[in-house]
């Protein structure tokens, strides 16, 4: 199964945060936890996000792994695996583990977070104008 390394804690935000990026698949604005001294990723959901209120209001702990599949096997899936970014830079999945949500992240080689030219963020920003 390999090892997992702590990456961040995800918490819900209700107001826009500095330097947000848009995740098209889940309709949520996120911040880069590498820019927060506490390793917090703030998540601000669009009104049309399909995620449940239980999920939106639950904090999550994220881990970096080489392959998410062995880490989510046999667990209750909160969000099935999907890729983030346009172009994609990470594959993620969210599962319920011991009463809380864990996010597993497998980064693509050579990238770490949203590209400054991310097309999902650019489209979402232009939709809001």
Phi and psi in radians as a Rosetta constraint file:
Dihedral C 1 N 2 CA 2 C 2 CIRCULARHARMONIC 1.522 0.35
Dihedral N 2 CA 2 C 2 N 3 CIRCULARHARMONIC -2.859 0.35
Dihedral C 2 N 3 CA 3 C 3 CIRCULARHARMONIC -1.999 0.35
Dihedral N 3 CA 3 C 3 N 4 CIRCULARHARMONIC 2.777 0.35
Dihedral C 3 N 4 CA 4 C 4 CIRCULARHARMONIC -2.137 0.35
Dihedral N 4 CA 4 C 4 N 5 CIRCULARHARMONIC 2.478 0.35
Dihedral C 4 N 5 CA 5 C 5 CIRCULARHARMONIC -2.120 0.35
Dihedral N 5 CA 5 C 5 N 6 CIRCULARHARMONIC 2.263 0.35
Dihedral C 5 N 6 CA 6 C 6 CIRCULARHARMONIC -0.970 0.35
Dihedral N 6 CA 6 C 6 N 7 CIRCULARHARMONIC 2.388 0.35
Dihedral C 6 N 7 CA 7 C 7 CIRCULARHARMONIC -2.075 0.35
Dihedral N 7 CA 7 C 7 N 8 CIRCULARHARMONIC -0.847 0.35
Dihedral C 7 N 8 CA 8 C 8 CIRCULARHARMONIC -2.934 0.35
Dihedral N 8 CA 8 C 8 N 9 CIRCULARHARMONIC 2.979 0.35
Dihedral C 8 N 9 CA 9 C 9 CIRCULARHARMONIC -1.961 0.35
Dihedral N 9 CA 9 C 9 N 10 CIRCULARHARMONIC 2.312 0.35
Dihedral C 9 N 10 CA 10 C 10 CIRCULARHARMONIC -1.772 0.35
Dihedral N 10 CA 10 C 10 N 11 CIRCULARHARMONIC 2.257 0.35
Dihedral C 10 N 11 CA 11 C 11 CIRCULARHARMONIC -2.277 0.35
Dihedral N 11 CA 11 C 11 N 12 CIRCULARHARMONIC 2.587 0.35
Dihedral C 11 N 12 CA 12 C 12 CIRCULARHARMONIC -1.310 0.35
Dihedral N 12 CA 12 C 12 N 13 CIRCULARHARMONIC 2.417 0.35
Dihedral C 12 N 13 CA 13 C 13 CIRCULARHARMONIC -2.058 0.35
Dihedral N 13 CA 13 C 13 N 14 CIRCULARHARMONIC 2.577 0.35
Dihedral C 13 N 14 CA 14 C 14 CIRCULARHARMONIC -1.922 0.35
Dihedral N 14 CA 14 C 14 N 15 CIRCULARHARMONIC -0.230 0.35
Dihedral C 14 N 15 CA 15 C 15 CIRCULARHARMONIC -2.058 0.35
Dihedral N 15 CA 15 C 15 N 16 CIRCULARHARMONIC 2.658 0.35
Dihedral C 15 N 16 CA 16 C 16 CIRCULARHARMONIC -0.981 0.35
Dihedral N 16 CA 16 C 16 N 17 CIRCULARHARMONIC 2.499 0.35
Dihedral C 16 N 17 CA 17 C 17 CIRCULARHARMONIC -1.972 0.35
Dihedral N 17 CA 17 C 17 N 18 CIRCULARHARMONIC 2.688 0.35
Dihedral C 17 N 18 CA 18 C 18 CIRCULARHARMONIC -1.061 0.35
Dihedral N 18 CA 18 C 18 N 19 CIRCULARHARMONIC 2.445 0.35
Dihedral C 18 N 19 CA 19 C 19 CIRCULARHARMONIC 1.031 0.35
Dihedral N 19 CA 19 C 19 N 20 CIRCULARHARMONIC 0.721 0.35
Dihedral C 19 N 20 CA 20 C 20 CIRCULARHARMONIC -1.264 0.35
Dihedral N 20 CA 20 C 20 N 21 CIRCULARHARMONIC 2.656 0.35
Dihedral C 20 N 21 CA 21 C 21 CIRCULARHARMONIC -2.159 0.35
Dihedral N 21 CA 21 C 21 N 22 CIRCULARHARMONIC 2.650 0.35
Dihedral C 21 N 22 CA 22 C 22 CIRCULARHARMONIC -1.777 0.35
Dihedral N 22 CA 22 C 22 N 23 CIRCULARHARMONIC 2.265 0.35
Dihedral C 22 N 23 CA 23 C 23 CIRCULARHARMONIC -1.743 0.35
Dihedral N 23 CA 23 C 23 N 24 CIRCULARHARMONIC 1.873 0.35
Dihedral C 23 N 24 CA 24 C 24 CIRCULARHARMONIC -1.071 0.35
Dihedral N 24 CA 24 C 24 N 25 CIRCULARHARMONIC -0.786 0.35
Dihedral C 24 N 25 CA 25 C 25 CIRCULARHARMONIC -1.030 0.35
Dihedral N 25 CA 25 C 25 N 26 CIRCULARHARMONIC -0.588 0.35
Dihedral C 25 N 26 CA 26 C 26 CIRCULARHARMONIC -1.990 0.35
Dihedral N 26 CA 26 C 26 N 27 CIRCULARHARMONIC -0.018 0.35
Dihedral C 26 N 27 CA 27 C 27 CIRCULARHARMONIC 1.010 0.35
Dihedral N 27 CA 27 C 27 N 28 CIRCULARHARMONIC 0.940 0.35
Dihedral C 27 N 28 CA 28 C 28 CIRCULARHARMONIC -2.413 0.35
Dihedral N 28 CA 28 C 28 N 29 CIRCULARHARMONIC 2.485 0.35
Dihedral C 28 N 29 CA 29 C 29 CIRCULARHARMONIC -1.606 0.35
Dihedral N 29 CA 29 C 29 N 30 CIRCULARHARMONIC 2.343 0.35
Dihedral C 29 N 30 CA 30 C 30 CIRCULARHARMONIC -2.272 0.35
Dihedral N 30 CA 30 C 30 N 31 CIRCULARHARMONIC 2.694 0.35
Dihedral C 30 N 31 CA 31 C 31 CIRCULARHARMONIC -1.838 0.35
Dihedral N 31 CA 31 C 31 N 32 CIRCULARHARMONIC 2.846 0.35
Dihedral C 31 N 32 CA 32 C 32 CIRCULARHARMONIC -1.514 0.35
Dihedral N 32 CA 32 C 32 N 33 CIRCULARHARMONIC 1.992 0.35
Dihedral C 32 N 33 CA 33 C 33 CIRCULARHARMONIC -1.135 0.35
Dihedral N 33 CA 33 C 33 N 34 CIRCULARHARMONIC -0.307 0.35
Dihedral C 33 N 34 CA 34 C 34 CIRCULARHARMONIC -1.200 0.35
Dihedral N 34 CA 34 C 34 N 35 CIRCULARHARMONIC -0.269 0.35
Dihedral C 34 N 35 CA 35 C 35 CIRCULARHARMONIC -1.692 0.35
Dihedral N 35 CA 35 C 35 N 36 CIRCULARHARMONIC 0.112 0.35
Dihedral C 35 N 36 CA 36 C 36 CIRCULARHARMONIC -2.038 0.35
Dihedral N 36 CA 36 C 36 N 37 CIRCULARHARMONIC 2.210 0.35
Dihedral C 36 N 37 CA 37 C 37 CIRCULARHARMONIC -1.082 0.35
Dihedral N 37 CA 37 C 37 N 38 CIRCULARHARMONIC -0.349 0.35
Dihedral C 37 N 38 CA 38 C 38 CIRCULARHARMONIC -1.694 0.35
Dihedral N 38 CA 38 C 38 N 39 CIRCULARHARMONIC 0.023 0.35
Dihedral C 38 N 39 CA 39 C 39 CIRCULARHARMONIC 1.090 0.35
Dihedral N 39 CA 39 C 39 N 40 CIRCULARHARMONIC 0.756 0.35
Dihedral C 39 N 40 CA 40 C 40 CIRCULARHARMONIC -1.731 0.35
Dihedral N 40 CA 40 C 40 N 41 CIRCULARHARMONIC 2.324 0.35
Dihedral C 40 N 41 CA 41 C 41 CIRCULARHARMONIC -1.792 0.35
Dihedral N 41 CA 41 C 41 N 42 CIRCULARHARMONIC 2.069 0.35
Dihedral C 41 N 42 CA 42 C 42 CIRCULARHARMONIC -1.551 0.35
Dihedral N 42 CA 42 C 42 N 43 CIRCULARHARMONIC 2.335 0.35
Dihedral C 42 N 43 CA 43 C 43 CIRCULARHARMONIC -2.105 0.35
Dihedral N 43 CA 43 C 43 N 44 CIRCULARHARMONIC 2.129 0.35
Dihedral C 43 N 44 CA 44 C 44 CIRCULARHARMONIC -2.081 0.35
Dihedral N 44 CA 44 C 44 N 45 CIRCULARHARMONIC 1.981 0.35
Dihedral C 44 N 45 CA 45 C 45 CIRCULARHARMONIC -1.512 0.35
Dihedral N 45 CA 45 C 45 N 46 CIRCULARHARMONIC 2.413 0.35
Dihedral C 45 N 46 CA 46 C 46 CIRCULARHARMONIC -1.250 0.35
Dihedral N 46 CA 46 C 46 N 47 CIRCULARHARMONIC 2.641 0.35
Dihedral C 46 N 47 CA 47 C 47 CIRCULARHARMONIC -0.999 0.35
Dihedral N 47 CA 47 C 47 N 48 CIRCULARHARMONIC -0.478 0.35
Dihedral C 47 N 48 CA 48 C 48 CIRCULARHARMONIC -1.644 0.35
Dihedral N 48 CA 48 C 48 N 49 CIRCULARHARMONIC 0.214 0.35
Dihedral C 48 N 49 CA 49 C 49 CIRCULARHARMONIC -1.091 0.35
Dihedral N 49 CA 49 C 49 N 50 CIRCULARHARMONIC 2.338 0.35
Dihedral C 49 N 50 CA 50 C 50 CIRCULARHARMONIC -1.414 0.35
Dihedral N 50 CA 50 C 50 N 51 CIRCULARHARMONIC -0.088 0.35
Dihedral C 50 N 51 CA 51 C 51 CIRCULARHARMONIC -1.228 0.35
Dihedral N 51 CA 51 C 51 N 52 CIRCULARHARMONIC 2.582 0.35
Dihedral C 51 N 52 CA 52 C 52 CIRCULARHARMONIC -1.205 0.35
Dihedral N 52 CA 52 C 52 N 53 CIRCULARHARMONIC 2.713 0.35
Dihedral C 52 N 53 CA 53 C 53 CIRCULARHARMONIC -1.091 0.35
Dihedral N 53 CA 53 C 53 N 54 CIRCULARHARMONIC -0.597 0.35
Dihedral C 53 N 54 CA 54 C 54 CIRCULARHARMONIC -1.036 0.35
Dihedral N 54 CA 54 C 54 N 55 CIRCULARHARMONIC -0.784 0.35
Dihedral C 54 N 55 CA 55 C 55 CIRCULARHARMONIC -1.138 0.35
Dihedral N 55 CA 55 C 55 N 56 CIRCULARHARMONIC -0.857 0.35
Dihedral C 55 N 56 CA 56 C 56 CIRCULARHARMONIC -1.003 0.35
Dihedral N 56 CA 56 C 56 N 57 CIRCULARHARMONIC -0.621 0.35
Dihedral C 56 N 57 CA 57 C 57 CIRCULARHARMONIC -1.586 0.35
Dihedral N 57 CA 57 C 57 N 58 CIRCULARHARMONIC -0.011 0.35
Dihedral C 57 N 58 CA 58 C 58 CIRCULARHARMONIC -1.712 0.35
Dihedral N 58 CA 58 C 58 N 59 CIRCULARHARMONIC 2.258 0.35
Dihedral C 58 N 59 CA 59 C 59 CIRCULARHARMONIC -1.171 0.35
Dihedral N 59 CA 59 C 59 N 60 CIRCULARHARMONIC 2.791 0.35
Dihedral C 59 N 60 CA 60 C 60 CIRCULARHARMONIC -2.360 0.35
Dihedral N 60 CA 60 C 60 N 61 CIRCULARHARMONIC 2.742 0.35
Dihedral C 60 N 61 CA 61 C 61 CIRCULARHARMONIC -1.995 0.35
Dihedral N 61 CA 61 C 61 N 62 CIRCULARHARMONIC 2.268 0.35
Dihedral C 61 N 62 CA 62 C 62 CIRCULARHARMONIC -1.906 0.35
Dihedral N 62 CA 62 C 62 N 63 CIRCULARHARMONIC 2.500 0.35
Dihedral C 62 N 63 CA 63 C 63 CIRCULARHARMONIC -2.252 0.35
Dihedral N 63 CA 63 C 63 N 64 CIRCULARHARMONIC 2.510 0.35
Dihedral C 63 N 64 CA 64 C 64 CIRCULARHARMONIC -1.626 0.35
Dihedral N 64 CA 64 C 64 N 65 CIRCULARHARMONIC 2.306 0.35
Dihedral C 64 N 65 CA 65 C 65 CIRCULARHARMONIC -2.390 0.35
Dihedral N 65 CA 65 C 65 N 66 CIRCULARHARMONIC 2.853 0.35
Dihedral C 65 N 66 CA 66 C 66 CIRCULARHARMONIC -1.285 0.35
Dihedral N 66 CA 66 C 66 N 67 CIRCULARHARMONIC -0.638 0.35
Dihedral C 66 N 67 CA 67 C 67 CIRCULARHARMONIC -2.516 0.35
Dihedral N 67 CA 67 C 67 N 68 CIRCULARHARMONIC 2.131 0.35
Dihedral C 67 N 68 CA 68 C 68 CIRCULARHARMONIC -1.304 0.35
Dihedral N 68 CA 68 C 68 N 69 CIRCULARHARMONIC -0.459 0.35
Dihedral C 68 N 69 CA 69 C 69 CIRCULARHARMONIC -0.966 0.35
Dihedral N 69 CA 69 C 69 N 70 CIRCULARHARMONIC -0.841 0.35
Dihedral C 69 N 70 CA 70 C 70 CIRCULARHARMONIC -1.135 0.35
Dihedral N 70 CA 70 C 70 N 71 CIRCULARHARMONIC -0.471 0.35
Dihedral C 70 N 71 CA 71 C 71 CIRCULARHARMONIC -1.342 0.35
Dihedral N 71 CA 71 C 71 N 72 CIRCULARHARMONIC -0.407 0.35
Dihedral C 71 N 72 CA 72 C 72 CIRCULARHARMONIC -1.808 0.35
Dihedral N 72 CA 72 C 72 N 73 CIRCULARHARMONIC -0.168 0.35
Dihedral C 72 N 73 CA 73 C 73 CIRCULARHARMONIC -1.011 0.35
Dihedral N 73 CA 73 C 73 N 74 CIRCULARHARMONIC 2.250 0.35
Dihedral C 73 N 74 CA 74 C 74 CIRCULARHARMONIC 1.361 0.35
Dihedral N 74 CA 74 C 74 N 75 CIRCULARHARMONIC 0.061 0.35
Dihedral C 74 N 75 CA 75 C 75 CIRCULARHARMONIC -1.790 0.35
Dihedral N 75 CA 75 C 75 N 76 CIRCULARHARMONIC 2.767 0.35
Dihedral C 75 N 76 CA 76 C 76 CIRCULARHARMONIC -1.257 0.35
Dihedral N 76 CA 76 C 76 N 77 CIRCULARHARMONIC 2.089 0.35
Dihedral C 76 N 77 CA 77 C 77 CIRCULARHARMONIC -1.404 0.35
Dihedral N 77 CA 77 C 77 N 78 CIRCULARHARMONIC 2.190 0.35
Dihedral C 77 N 78 CA 78 C 78 CIRCULARHARMONIC -1.574 0.35
Dihedral N 78 CA 78 C 78 N 79 CIRCULARHARMONIC -0.761 0.35
Dihedral C 78 N 79 CA 79 C 79 CIRCULARHARMONIC -2.440 0.35
Dihedral N 79 CA 79 C 79 N 80 CIRCULARHARMONIC 2.138 0.35
Dihedral C 79 N 80 CA 80 C 80 CIRCULARHARMONIC -1.106 0.35
Dihedral N 80 CA 80 C 80 N 81 CIRCULARHARMONIC 2.756 0.35
Dihedral C 80 N 81 CA 81 C 81 CIRCULARHARMONIC -0.946 0.35
Dihedral N 81 CA 81 C 81 N 82 CIRCULARHARMONIC 2.435 0.35
Dihedral C 81 N 82 CA 82 C 82 CIRCULARHARMONIC -2.709 0.35
Dihedral N 82 CA 82 C 82 N 83 CIRCULARHARMONIC 2.862 0.35
Dihedral C 82 N 83 CA 83 C 83 CIRCULARHARMONIC -1.735 0.35
Dihedral N 83 CA 83 C 83 N 84 CIRCULARHARMONIC 2.560 0.35
Dihedral C 83 N 84 CA 84 C 84 CIRCULARHARMONIC -2.004 0.35
Dihedral N 84 CA 84 C 84 N 85 CIRCULARHARMONIC 2.428 0.35
Dihedral C 84 N 85 CA 85 C 85 CIRCULARHARMONIC 1.725 0.35
Dihedral N 85 CA 85 C 85 N 86 CIRCULARHARMONIC 2.707 0.35
Dihedral C 85 N 86 CA 86 C 86 CIRCULARHARMONIC -2.458 0.35
Dihedral N 86 CA 86 C 86 N 87 CIRCULARHARMONIC 1.506 0.35
Dihedral C 86 N 87 CA 87 C 87 CIRCULARHARMONIC -1.387 0.35
Dihedral N 87 CA 87 C 87 N 88 CIRCULARHARMONIC 2.679 0.35
Dihedral C 87 N 88 CA 88 C 88 CIRCULARHARMONIC -1.129 0.35
Dihedral N 88 CA 88 C 88 N 89 CIRCULARHARMONIC 2.419 0.35
Dihedral C 88 N 89 CA 89 C 89 CIRCULARHARMONIC -2.174 0.35
Dihedral N 89 CA 89 C 89 N 90 CIRCULARHARMONIC -0.176 0.35
Dihedral C 89 N 90 CA 90 C 90 CIRCULARHARMONIC -2.724 0.35
Dihedral N 90 CA 90 C 90 N 91 CIRCULARHARMONIC 2.579 0.35
Dihedral C 90 N 91 CA 91 C 91 CIRCULARHARMONIC -1.884 0.35
Dihedral N 91 CA 91 C 91 N 92 CIRCULARHARMONIC 2.292 0.35
Dihedral C 91 N 92 CA 92 C 92 CIRCULARHARMONIC -2.297 0.35
Dihedral N 92 CA 92 C 92 N 93 CIRCULARHARMONIC 2.796 0.35
Dihedral C 92 N 93 CA 93 C 93 CIRCULARHARMONIC -2.646 0.35
Dihedral N 93 CA 93 C 93 N 94 CIRCULARHARMONIC 2.623 0.35
Dihedral C 93 N 94 CA 94 C 94 CIRCULARHARMONIC -2.082 0.35
Dihedral N 94 CA 94 C 94 N 95 CIRCULARHARMONIC 2.314 0.35
Dihedral C 94 N 95 CA 95 C 95 CIRCULARHARMONIC -2.315 0.35
Dihedral N 95 CA 95 C 95 N 96 CIRCULARHARMONIC 2.726 0.35
Dihedral C 95 N 96 CA 96 C 96 CIRCULARHARMONIC -1.498 0.35
Dihedral N 96 CA 96 C 96 N 97 CIRCULARHARMONIC 2.215 0.35
Dihedral C 96 N 97 CA 97 C 97 CIRCULARHARMONIC -2.322 0.35
Dihedral N 97 CA 97 C 97 N 98 CIRCULARHARMONIC 1.989 0.35
Dihedral C 97 N 98 CA 98 C 98 CIRCULARHARMONIC 0.932 0.35
Dihedral N 98 CA 98 C 98 N 99 CIRCULARHARMONIC 0.670 0.35
Dihedral C 98 N 99 CA 99 C 99 CIRCULARHARMONIC 1.538 0.35
Dihedral N 99 CA 99 C 99 N 100 CIRCULARHARMONIC 0.050 0.35
Dihedral C 99 N 100 CA 100 C 100 CIRCULARHARMONIC -2.346 0.35
Dihedral N 100 CA 100 C 100 N 101 CIRCULARHARMONIC 2.978 0.35
Dihedral C 100 N 101 CA 101 C 101 CIRCULARHARMONIC -1.717 0.35
Dihedral N 101 CA 101 C 101 N 102 CIRCULARHARMONIC 2.274 0.35
Dihedral C 101 N 102 CA 102 C 102 CIRCULARHARMONIC -1.980 0.35
Dihedral N 102 CA 102 C 102 N 103 CIRCULARHARMONIC 2.398 0.35
Dihedral C 102 N 103 CA 103 C 103 CIRCULARHARMONIC -1.883 0.35
Dihedral N 103 CA 103 C 103 N 104 CIRCULARHARMONIC 2.310 0.35
Dihedral C 103 N 104 CA 104 C 104 CIRCULARHARMONIC -1.946 0.35
Dihedral N 104 CA 104 C 104 N 105 CIRCULARHARMONIC 2.294 0.35
Dihedral C 104 N 105 CA 105 C 105 CIRCULARHARMONIC -2.190 0.35
Dihedral N 105 CA 105 C 105 N 106 CIRCULARHARMONIC 2.216 0.35
Dihedral C 105 N 106 CA 106 C 106 CIRCULARHARMONIC -2.064 0.35
Dihedral N 106 CA 106 C 106 N 107 CIRCULARHARMONIC 1.786 0.35
Dihedral C 106 N 107 CA 107 C 107 CIRCULARHARMONIC -1.271 0.35
Dihedral N 107 CA 107 C 107 N 108 CIRCULARHARMONIC 2.549 0.35
Dihedral C 107 N 108 CA 108 C 108 CIRCULARHARMONIC -1.303 0.35
Dihedral N 108 CA 108 C 108 N 109 CIRCULARHARMONIC 2.557 0.35
Dihedral C 108 N 109 CA 109 C 109 CIRCULARHARMONIC -1.003 0.35
Dihedral N 109 CA 109 C 109 N 110 CIRCULARHARMONIC 2.364 0.35
Dihedral C 109 N 110 CA 110 C 110 CIRCULARHARMONIC 1.458 0.35
Dihedral N 110 CA 110 C 110 N 111 CIRCULARHARMONIC 0.045 0.35
Dihedral C 110 N 111 CA 111 C 111 CIRCULARHARMONIC -2.290 0.35
Dihedral N 111 CA 111 C 111 N 112 CIRCULARHARMONIC 2.703 0.35
Dihedral C 111 N 112 CA 112 C 112 CIRCULARHARMONIC -2.239 0.35
Dihedral N 112 CA 112 C 112 N 113 CIRCULARHARMONIC -0.529 0.35
Dihedral C 112 N 113 CA 113 C 113 CIRCULARHARMONIC -2.728 0.35
Dihedral N 113 CA 113 C 113 N 114 CIRCULARHARMONIC -2.942 0.35
Dihedral C 113 N 114 CA 114 C 114 CIRCULARHARMONIC -0.997 0.35
Dihedral N 114 CA 114 C 114 N 115 CIRCULARHARMONIC 2.395 0.35
Dihedral C 114 N 115 CA 115 C 115 CIRCULARHARMONIC -1.192 0.35
Dihedral N 115 CA 115 C 115 N 116 CIRCULARHARMONIC 2.548 0.35
Dihedral C 115 N 116 CA 116 C 116 CIRCULARHARMONIC -1.030 0.35
Dihedral N 116 CA 116 C 116 N 117 CIRCULARHARMONIC -0.366 0.35
Dihedral C 116 N 117 CA 117 C 117 CIRCULARHARMONIC -1.765 0.35
Dihedral N 117 CA 117 C 117 N 118 CIRCULARHARMONIC 0.380 0.35
Dihedral C 117 N 118 CA 118 C 118 CIRCULARHARMONIC -0.967 0.35
Dihedral N 118 CA 118 C 118 N 119 CIRCULARHARMONIC 2.163 0.35
Dihedral C 118 N 119 CA 119 C 119 CIRCULARHARMONIC -1.293 0.35
Dihedral N 119 CA 119 C 119 N 120 CIRCULARHARMONIC -0.534 0.35
Dihedral C 119 N 120 CA 120 C 120 CIRCULARHARMONIC -1.122 0.35
Dihedral N 120 CA 120 C 120 N 121 CIRCULARHARMONIC -0.786 0.35
Dihedral C 120 N 121 CA 121 C 121 CIRCULARHARMONIC -1.134 0.35
Dihedral N 121 CA 121 C 121 N 122 CIRCULARHARMONIC -0.745 0.35
Dihedral C 121 N 122 CA 122 C 122 CIRCULARHARMONIC -1.084 0.35
Dihedral N 122 CA 122 C 122 N 123 CIRCULARHARMONIC -0.747 0.35
Dihedral C 122 N 123 CA 123 C 123 CIRCULARHARMONIC -1.122 0.35
Dihedral N 123 CA 123 C 123 N 124 CIRCULARHARMONIC -0.787 0.35
Dihedral C 123 N 124 CA 124 C 124 CIRCULARHARMONIC -1.108 0.35
Dihedral N 124 CA 124 C 124 N 125 CIRCULARHARMONIC -0.705 0.35
Dihedral C 124 N 125 CA 125 C 125 CIRCULARHARMONIC -1.130 0.35
Dihedral N 125 CA 125 C 125 N 126 CIRCULARHARMONIC -0.711 0.35
Dihedral C 125 N 126 CA 126 C 126 CIRCULARHARMONIC -1.256 0.35
Dihedral N 126 CA 126 C 126 N 127 CIRCULARHARMONIC -0.498 0.35
Dihedral C 126 N 127 CA 127 C 127 CIRCULARHARMONIC -1.152 0.35
Dihedral N 127 CA 127 C 127 N 128 CIRCULARHARMONIC -0.506 0.35
Dihedral C 127 N 128 CA 128 C 128 CIRCULARHARMONIC -1.454 0.35
Dihedral N 128 CA 128 C 128 N 129 CIRCULARHARMONIC -0.106 0.35
